[in-house]
Amino acid sequence: MRLASVVGHRGAGKLAPENTLASLRAAASMGLNWVEFDARLTADGVPVLLHDPNLDRTTDASGPIDRVAAHALHGVDAGGWFGPEFAGEPVPTLAQALACLADLGLAANIEIKAESGRGGHAGARIAATVASRWPADLPAPLLSSFDADALAAAAETAPALDRALIVGAVPSDWALHLDRLGSRALHAALTPLDEKTAAAVVGAGVALRVYTVNDPATAERLFACGVESVFTDRPDRLLGRWPPA
């Protein structure tokens, strides 16, 4: 699967509150065709969009999301921290986000998040939701995670969905990890990725995608190394040079 060259990170994470429907709309307004966002499970197993394990940083609520039932999120403000114009923005369920993608014509990379030891459960539930609710007229989605158990469970639950392993620094045995997961895509942190490592991954026929890239010159260097896509918080800085495919 090829993603667009420029993918909105957490929607458009510096232009609107991350992992909200407003962030998805901001990404679409910039001309993006693809976005990335994070999904976690509530205490009752409902996938919602949230990066952190706790609600504190990006909402007016507090505590671990896996101890909060989905119904208790009604009325929680996930936008006011970013700016008053976003006050009242809800914590969206994954189902709501997928419906928003359909309205906007956006494809998505859904990153599976989970606490240690809970990756398999999260991977299965999130993959099942995506498989059953993905809009038929959009390009096929991509599931990604740092958690190998989450990706393995996603593969068992929805084998038709493509998957990518996320890493920080690319490990020396990256190919072994991908083989075990049946994946041909690697998402790596910008630092400390070097040209030699990038060339090895790309030369093996693996789709290499890099996060988080907000500088046009850096994106240009990565594309010259064969990187397929960059994840960015600032699509407004990059899209003038690399229109989404």
CORJOVEN-V412086 format. One record per backbone hydrogen bond with DSSP energy under -1.0 kcal/mol. CO is the residue of the C=O (numbers start at 0). NH is the residue of the N-H. E is the energy in kcal/mol with one decimal. If there is no record, write none. Layout:
# CORJOVEN-V412086
[[CO	NH	E] [CO	NH	E]]
This chain:
# CORJOVEN-V412086
[[4	229	-2.4] [6	231	-2.7] [7	35	-3.4] [8	12	-2.0] [9	18	-1.8] [11	14	-2.2] [11	15	-1.3] [19	23	-1.7] [20	24	-2.4] [21	25	-2.2] [22	26	-2.1] [23	27	-2.2] [24	28	-2.3] [25	29	-1.1] [26	31	-1.9] [27	30	-1.4] [32	106	-2.9] [33	7	-2.1] [34	108	-2.5] [35	10	-1.7] [36	110	-3.1] [38	112	-2.6] [39	47	-3.1] [41	44	-1.9] [45	41	-1.7] [46	93	-2.9] [47	39	-2.6] [52	64	-2.7] [54	58	-1.0] [62	54	-2.5] [63	66	-1.6] [64	67	-1.6] [67	42	-2.4] [68	71	-1.1] [69	72	-1.8] [70	73	-1.2] [72	75	-2.2] [76	59	-1.3] [78	81	-1.5] [78	82	-1.4] [82	85	-2.1] [83	86	-1.5] [85	88	-2.0] [88	77	-4.0] [91	48	-2.6] [92	96	-2.2] [93	97	-2.5] [94	98	-1.9] [95	99	-2.0] [96	100	-2.4] [97	101	-1.9] [98	102	-1.8] [99	103	-2.1] [100	104	-1.8] [100	105	-1.8] [106	34	-1.8] [107	141	-1.8] [108	36	-2.0] [109	143	-2.2] [110	38	-2.6] [114	117	-2.5] [117	121	-2.3] [118	122	-3.1] [119	123	-2.1] [120	124	-2.3] [121	125	-2.8] [122	126	-2.1] [123	127	-2.1] [124	128	-2.0] [125	129	-2.4] [126	130	-2.8] [127	131	-2.0] [128	132	-1.8] [129	133	-1.8] [134	137	-1.6] [141	109	-2.9] [142	163	-1.9] [143	111	-3.2] [144	165	-2.5] [146	150	-1.8] [147	151	-2.5] [148	152	-2.4] [149	153	-2.2] [150	154	-2.3] [151	155	-1.8] [152	156	-2.3] [153	157	-3.1] [157	160	-2.0] [161	142	-2.5] [163	144	-1.5] [164	186	-2.9] [167	188	-1.7] [170	173	-1.4] [172	176	-1.7] [173	177	-2.1] [174	178	-2.4] [175	179	-2.2] [176	180	-1.4] [177	182	-2.3] [183	206	-2.5] [184	164	-1.9] [185	208	-2.4] [186	166	-2.9] [187	210	-2.1] [193	197	-2.5] [194	198	-2.6] [195	199	-1.8] [196	200	-2.2] [197	201	-2.7] [198	202	-2.6] [200	205	-1.6] [201	204	-1.9] [206	185	-2.8] [207	227	-2.5] [208	187	-2.5] [209	230	-2.8] [210	189	-2.6] [214	218	-2.2] [215	219	-2.4] [216	220	-2.0] [217	221	-2.2] [218	222	-2.6] [219	223	-1.9] [221	226	-2.1] [222	225	-1.4] [228	209	-2.2] [229	6	-2.7] [230	212	-3.1] [231	8	-3.2] [232	13	-1.3] [233	236	-1.8] [234	238	-2.7] [237	240	-1.9] [237	241	-1.8]]
